[in-house]
Amino acid sequence: MTSEGRAEARVERSEVARSLDLSVIRYSRVWEDHRVLSKALQIKPDDDIISITSSGDNILSLLLEEPKSIVAIDMSPAQNSLLELKIAAITKLNHKEFLCLLGEIPGQPNERVALYEDIRTLLSTPTRDYWDSNVDLIEQQLCVCGRLDKYFWSFHSTFLPKIMSDAVIDALFDASTLEEQQAAFSKFPAELQQTLKEFSSTKSQTSGRSSSQLKYVKEDEVVDHFWSRLNYVCKSVPIKDNYYLSLFLRGHRGYNPLEKPDFCPPYLREKEFYKLKGLVDRIVMHTGSVETYLSESNATFTKANLSDIFEYTSPEAANELFSMLADRCRSGGRLAYWNMLVPRTPSDHRLQMAPESKDLHAQDRLFYYRSFYCNVLT
């Protein structure tokens, strides 16, 4: 694993980068379905991938498919520091120690700090300085330290207890068929709809996302969307492996990667963890926006995981970025991305919508994205 541009000052071309505090961890987990992403990108051994880093979860899940390379791009040094920490931990620790360091399994704060001390010499100087200054995040559990993650945590810890019991929620995840899911969800209280609306209002969302990330969101687009999508996922998407929804509704109750290895991200599973030890040197990290990376690098790519970056920009800025991506993407390459509250699709005729996009969105285990897209470069 190598790292580019970790300490360099840049004039960012990204619209949202100019107004975000990039020193804080916003995402300690990736809340985007890796399974949908993988199906869209159709990774092959000769693929060179660019991907938004976020917490690194989907970077590591994609790496398990053994592409030639992945460039992890994030305008936040904090997010890249989190991925670099995970890579160092994968390199040196055993599986249980790795889960303990991240706080994915029960452990004591001093245990987690001791594991950090074991790997800190593997980190680059900027990343080591970051974690030395933020060791309290390791003590408190890295997997729930992100701003968005804390916001989500508040839903099951503060909002839900006022209106429903753990038993009612657990019954949903005990269901083995869609019919049982639908029956369990029908017992959720009517008050949940209003509670979710209050939680997901643009005012409340600023607890988990910066106001600059909500610049193009219209309040009337938020009010009913989350409730409608939650209904769909709980009634129509098999729940047995939906750890995303479980974490949102239950936190760590019912979640333990050691005891339930099929109910967590792939990179946290023991077999996959040891496979990653031989693959992590294929990751290169770049700190800066996608726009900056494309403008400063001569690299080309075949696949791109772009998260939901387009909805944070104006239509004009989004179209400019789509065209930059098309310029650097090799023929037949694929771009995958989500839209949550702000619709953005390319006007560049070179990027054609893959016909499977709608079906993939129907399979998405997350409940808050309005759409999922895969574009193919013609």
Sequence and secondary structure as in RCSB ss.txt:
>XXXX:A:sequence
MTSEGRAEARVERSEVARSLDLSVIRYSRVWEDHRVLSKALQIKPDDDIISITSSGDNILSLLLEEPKSIVAIDM
SPAQNSLLELKIAAITKLNHKEFLCLLGEIPGQPNERVALYEDIRTLLSTPTRDYWDSNVDLIEQQLCVCGRLDK
YFWSFHSTFLPKIMSDAVIDALFDASTLEEQQAAFSKFPAELQQTLKEFSSTKSQTSGRSSSQLKYVKEDEVVDH
FWSRLNYVCKSVPIKDNYYLSLFLRGHRGYNPLEKPDFCPPYLREKEFYKLKGLVDRIVMHTGSVETYLSESNAT
FTKANLSDIFEYTSPEAANELFSMLADRCRSGGRLAYWNMLVPRTPSDHRLQMAPESKDLHAQDRLFYYRSFYCN
VLT
>XXXX:A:secstr
 EEESSS       TGGGGS TTS   SS  S HHHHHHHH   TT EEEEE TTSHHHHHHHTT  SEEEEEES
 HHHHHHHHHHHHHHHHS HHHHHHHHTSS   HHHHHHHHHHHGGGS HHHHHHHHHTHHHHHH GGG SHHHH
HHHHIIIIIGGGT  HHHHHHHHH  SHHHHHHHHTTS THHHHHHHHHHSHHHHTTTS GGGGTT  HHHHTTH
HHHHHHHHHHHS  TT HHHHHHHHTTTT  TTT TTSS GGGSHHHHHHHTTTGGGEEEEES HHHHHHH    
EEEEE TTGGGGS HHHHHHHHHHHHHHEEEEEEEEEEESSS      TTEEE TTHHHHHHH   SS SEEEEE
EE 
